[in-house]
């Protein structure tokens, strides 16, 4: 019995002279953490990042934020803590959605919400026609979708961009 305990103790002891493993860099926060507990959220007006082949791209440098195939053409306000909390409580991950009952359209973005946390971000791009979301990380990698309350997002869009969304 004593020899078994000694063997177990020695198995967990590092070998003298062996390199010490370096800790891996911290992984970005989980998607649910970005949505439910962000440091900051800003609303943007979103459009497809597309220039038809018959039109020339402007030679001016376009510095508007982008992600995936979308450009954020209008910068709105940073959401209040109350708005962020209210919206975050409605988050449903993609794995929990019933896909059979979701309406379809050719996704046409209306707004984007940039959720910032721990020095990085995720962009949630929303289409009000089909009430679908496309989510990208800071490197432009698609993280799939999910569900947020579109009534809340539409109200936020009207408040942030009254001319485009028929608000105040």
KEKE-3310 file (N, C-alpha, C; in steps of 0.2 Angstrom, whole numbers, plus 5000, padded with zeros to 4 digits):
npx = (5004:5010:5019:5012:5006:5017:5022:5011:5013:5025:5023:5016:5026:5037:5049:5066:5075:5067:5058:5047:5030:5022:5009:4994:4988:4975:4959:4947:4932:4917:4903:4890:4894:4899:4887:4878:4886:4893:4907:4904:4892:4889:4878:4876:4872:4869:4875:4875:4892:4895:4899:4893:4899:4899:4901:4913:4924:4927:4942:4945:4950:4941:4935:4926:4919:4919:4913:4914:4903:4898:4896:4897:4888:4883:4886:4880:4874:4882:4875:4864:4867:4856:4849:4857:4857:4843:4842:4852:4846:4837:4844:4846:4855:4861:4860:4849:4838:4823:4824:4815:4804:4808:4807:4812:4823:4832:4846:4846:4855:4851:4854:4869:4876:4889:4897:4908:4921:4934:4944:4942:4930:4913:4902:4886:4875:4860:4845:4830:4819:4818:4821:4833:4850:4867:4883:4899:4916:4930:4940:4933:4928:4914:4902:4890:4873:4859:4847:4840:4829:4819:4810:4815:4827:4823:4817:4828:4835:4826:4827:4841:4843:4833:4828:4830:4823:4811:4809:4809)
npy = (4994:5006:5008:5010:5022:5030:5029:5036:5049:5052:5052:5064:5073:5085:5081:5083:5096:5096:5105:5119:5119:5132:5143:5143:5156:5167:5161:5169:5176:5166:5165:5168:5175:5187:5192:5192:5198:5210:5222:5234:5239:5244:5252:5250:5255:5244:5237:5228:5224:5228:5231:5234:5226:5234:5247:5258:5257:5269:5279:5284:5280:5269:5269:5264:5253:5235:5218:5201:5200:5212:5230:5243:5256:5267:5275:5272:5276:5271:5258:5259:5253:5247:5244:5235:5225:5221:5217:5206:5197:5191:5182:5168:5154:5147:5133:5130:5134:5131:5126:5123:5132:5144:5159:5163:5173:5183:5187:5203:5215:5226:5232:5232:5225:5229:5219:5222:5215:5211:5217:5213:5208:5204:5204:5206:5204:5210:5205:5213:5209:5194:5191:5186:5182:5185:5181:5187:5185:5194:5192:5190:5178:5167:5164:5158:5159:5164:5170:5185:5197:5204:5214:5223:5226:5233:5244:5250:5253:5262:5272:5275:5278:5287:5292:5282:5272:5276:5283:5294)
npz = (5000:5004:4995:4983:4986:4987:4973:4967:4972:4967:4954:4951:4953:4946:4933:4937:4929:4918:4906:4911:4909:4899:4903:4893:4882:4889:4885:4874:4882:4884:4872:4878:4889:4883:4878:4889:4900:4896:4894:4888:4876:4859:4847:4830:4813:4801:4785:4770:4764:4750:4734:4718:4703:4692:4698:4703:4717:4729:4730:4742:4758:4767:4783:4791:4803:4801:4798:4794:4781:4781:4783:4795:4795:4801:4817:4832:4849:4865:4873:4888:4905:4909:4897:4892:4901:4901:4887:4887:4895:4887:4879:4869:4866:4850:4849:4856:4849:4840:4824:4814:4814:4810:4801:4785:4775:4762:4770:4776:4783:4797:4809:4820:4834:4845:4856:4869:4878:4890:4882:4869:4856:4851:4836:4834:4821:4815:4807:4803:4795:4794:4807:4812:4818:4815:4820:4824:4828:4834:4825:4813:4812:4809:4822:4822:4826:4836:4848:4852:4859:4848:4848:4858:4852:4840:4846:4851:4839:4833:4843:4842:4828:4822:4810:4800:4805:4809:4821:4835)
capx = (5000:5014:5023:5007:5005:5024:5022:5007:5015:5031:5020:5014:5031:5040:5056:5071:5078:5062:5055:5041:5025:5020:5002:4992:4985:4968:4954:4942:4926:4912:4899:4885:4897:4899:4880:4875:4890:4899:4909:4901:4889:4887:4873:4878:4867:4873:4873:4880:4898:4895:4899:4892:4905:4899:4902:4920:4925:4930:4949:4946:4951:4935:4937:4920:4920:4916:4915:4911:4901:4894:4899:4893:4888:4881:4888:4875:4876:4883:4869:4865:4868:4849:4847:4862:4854:4837:4844:4856:4842:4833:4849:4845:4860:4859:4859:4843:4833:4819:4825:4809:4799:4811:4806:4818:4824:4839:4848:4848:4856:4848:4859:4874:4878:4896:4898:4915:4923:4941:4949:4940:4922:4909:4897:4879:4872:4852:4840:4823:4814:4818:4823:4839:4856:4873:4887:4906:4921:4934:4944:4929:4925:4907:4900:4883:4868:4856:4841:4839:4822:4819:4806:4820:4832:4820:4816:4835:4836:4822:4830:4848:4843:4826:4827:4830:4819:4804:4808:4807)
capy = (5000:5012:5009:5013:5030:5034:5030:5041:5055:5054:5053:5071:5078:5086:5078:5088:5098:5096:5112:5120:5121:5139:5143:5145:5163:5166:5161:5174:5175:5163:5170:5170:5180:5193:5194:5194:5202:5214:5228:5239:5238:5250:5250:5253:5254:5239:5236:5223:5227:5225:5236:5230:5226:5240:5253:5259:5258:5275:5278:5286:5275:5268:5267:5262:5246:5230:5212:5197:5203:5218:5236:5247:5262:5272:5274:5275:5277:5265:5256:5260:5247:5244:5241:5229:5219:5219:5213:5200:5192:5187:5178:5161:5151:5144:5126:5129:5136:5127:5129:5122:5137:5151:5162:5164:5178:5184:5191:5210:5218:5232:5234:5227:5227:5227:5218:5222:5212:5209:5219:5210:5210:5200:5208:5203:5208:5208:5207:5213:5205:5187:5190:5181:5185:5182:5183:5186:5187:5200:5190:5189:5171:5167:5161:5156:5163:5164:5174:5191:5200:5209:5220:5227:5228:5237:5250:5253:5255:5268:5278:5277:5280:5288:5294:5276:5267:5279:5284:5300)
capz = (5000:5005:4988:4978:4988:4985:4966:4965:4974:4963:4947:4950:4954:4939:4933:4938:4923:4913:4905:4914:4903:4899:4902:4886:4883:4891:4880:4875:4885:4880:4869:4882:4893:4880:4878:4896:4904:4892:4897:4884:4870:4855:4842:4823:4807:4797:4778:4766:4762:4744:4729:4712:4699:4688:4701:4706:4724:4731:4731:4749:4763:4771:4790:4794:4806:4797:4801:4790:4774:4783:4785:4800:4791:4806:4823:4837:4856:4869:4877:4895:4908:4910:4891:4891:4905:4898:4881:4889:4899:4882:4875:4868:4861:4844:4850:4859:4845:4835:4817:4809:4814:4809:4795:4781:4770:4761:4776:4775:4790:4799:4814:4823:4841:4846:4863:4871:4884:4891:4877:4862:4855:4846:4833:4833:4816:4815:4801:4806:4791:4796:4814:4812:4820:4813:4825:4822:4833:4832:4819:4808:4811:4811:4828:4821:4827:4842:4848:4856:4858:4842:4850:4861:4847:4836:4849:4852:4833:4832:4847:4839:4821:4821:4803:4796:4808:4811:4828:4838)
cpx = (5004:5018:5018:5006:5011:5024:5017:5009:5021:5028:5018:5020:5035:5047:5061:5074:5073:5059:5048:5036:5023:5013:5000:4989:4978:4964:4949:4936:4921:4907:4893:4888:4897:4892:4877:4879:4895:4901:4906:4897:4887:4883:4876:4872:4872:4870:4877:4886:4899:4895:4899:4898:4905:4900:4910:4920:4929:4937:4950:4946:4944:4936:4931:4921:4916:4917:4911:4909:4897:4898:4894:4893:4886:4883:4883:4878:4878:4877:4870:4865:4861:4847:4851:4859:4848:4838:4847:4851:4838:4838:4847:4851:4857:4857:4852:4837:4830:4820:4819:4804:4801:4809:4812:4818:4831:4842:4850:4849:4853:4852:4864:4875:4885:4896:4905:4916:4930:4945:4947:4932:4919:4904:4891:4876:4864:4849:4833:4818:4813:4819:4828:4845:4862:4879:4895:4910:4925:4939:4940:4926:4918:4906:4893:4878:4865:4850:4842:4832:4822:4815:4811:4825:4829:4818:4823:4837:4833:4825:4837:4848:4836:4824:4826:4825:4812:4803:4806:4808)
cpy = (5006:5013:5012:5020:5033:5034:5035:5048:5057:5055:5060:5076:5079:5083:5084:5090:5098:5103:5113:5122:5128:5139:5146:5152:5162:5166:5167:5172:5171:5167:5172:5175:5187:5196:5196:5198:5206:5220:5234:5236:5244:5247:5253:5251:5249:5238:5231:5227:5224:5231:5232:5231:5232:5247:5253:5260:5265:5274:5280:5280:5275:5265:5265:5255:5241:5223:5207:5201:5209:5224:5240:5254:5268:5270:5277:5275:5270:5264:5257:5253:5243:5241:5235:5223:5217:5215:5206:5195:5188:5183:5171:5158:5147:5137:5125:5132:5131:5129:5128:5128:5144:5153:5163:5170:5178:5189:5198:5214:5225:5235:5229:5230:5224:5226:5217:5219:5210:5211:5216:5211:5204:5205:5204:5207:5205:5210:5207:5210:5198:5186:5185:5185:5181:5185:5182:5188:5192:5199:5189:5182:5171:5162:5158:5161:5163:5168:5179:5193:5205:5215:5225:5230:5234:5244:5254:5256:5262:5274:5280:5280:5282:5289:5287:5271:5270:5280:5291:5306)
cpz = (5000:4998:4983:4980:4986:4977:4964:4966:4969:4956:4946:4951:4947:4939:4933:4931:4917:4912:4908:4909:4904:4899:4895:4888:4885:4885:4880:4879:4881:4877:4874:4887:4890:4880:4884:4901:4901:4896:4894:4878:4866:4849:4836:4818:4803:4790:4775:4764:4755:4739:4722:4707:4694:4691:4703:4713:4724:4732:4739:4753:4767:4778:4794:4797:4801:4800:4796:4783:4776:4785:4790:4798:4796:4813:4828:4844:4859:4873:4884:4898:4909:4903:4890:4895:4903:4892:4883:4892:4893:4878:4875:4863:4855:4845:4853:4855:4841:4828:4813:4809:4813:4802:4791:4776:4767:4766:4774:4781:4791:4804:4816:4830:4842:4854:4865:4877:4884:4885:4870:4862:4851:4843:4832:4827:4815:4809:4804:4802:4793:4803:4815:4814:4816:4817:4823:4828:4830:4826:4813:4807:4813:4817:4827:4822:4835:4842:4853:4855:4853:4844:4853:4856:4842:4839:4850:4845:4832:4837:4844:4832:4819:4813:4799:4799:4811:4818:4830:4833)
residu = (UNK:UNK:UNK:UNK:UNK:UNK:UNK:UNK:UNK:UNK:UNK:UNK:UNK:UNK:UNK:UNK:UNK:UNK:UNK:UNK:UNK:UNK:UNK:UNK:UNK:UNK:UNK:UNK:UNK:UNK:UNK:UNK:UNK:UNK:UNK:UNK:UNK:UNK:UNK:UNK:UNK:UNK:UNK:UNK:UNK:UNK:UNK:UNK:UNK:UNK:UNK:UNK:UNK:UNK:UNK:UNK:UNK:UNK:UNK:UNK:UNK:UNK:UNK:UNK:UNK:UNK:UNK:UNK:UNK:UNK:UNK:UNK:UNK:UNK:UNK:UNK:UNK:UNK:UNK:UNK:UNK:UNK:UNK:UNK:UNK:UNK:UNK:UNK:UNK:UNK:UNK:UNK:UNK:UNK:UNK:UNK:UNK:UNK:UNK:UNK:UNK:UNK:UNK:UNK:UNK:UNK:UNK:UNK:UNK:UNK:UNK:UNK:UNK:UNK:UNK:UNK:UNK:UNK:UNK:UNK:UNK:UNK:UNK:UNK:UNK:UNK:UNK:UNK:UNK:UNK:UNK:UNK:UNK:UNK:UNK:UNK:UNK:UNK:UNK:UNK:UNK:UNK:UNK:UNK:UNK:UNK:UNK:UNK:UNK:UNK:UNK:UNK:UNK:UNK:UNK:UNK:UNK:UNK:UNK:UNK:UNK:UNK:UNK:UNK:UNK:UNK:UNK:UNK)
# end
